[in-house]
C-alpha cells in the first residue's frame, strides 16, 4: 500500500492524527475485550467448580 506524504510537516502531523486516534481506540478496545474475556472465563470456572462440588456431594 502506498500513500503520498503531505508537503509540510504540519500537514503530515495532521494527516497522521486520525491514524493515531484510530490506533489508540483499537488498543483501548482490545484491552476492554481482553478484560471481558477474562471475566467470562473466571465466571465459567466458578460455575464449573460449583458443579464439581455438587456432583461430589451426590456420591
C-alpha positions, 0 to 999 in steps of 0.5 A: 500500500502506498500513500503520498506524504503531505508537503509540510510537516504540519500537514503530515502531523495532521494527516497522521492524527486520525491514524493515531486516534484510530490506533489508540481506540483499537488498543483501548478496545482490545484491552476492554475485550481482553478484560471481558474475556477474562471475566467470562472465563473466571465466571465459567470456572466458578460455575464449573467448580460449583458443579464439581462440588455438587456432583461430589456431594451426590456420591 
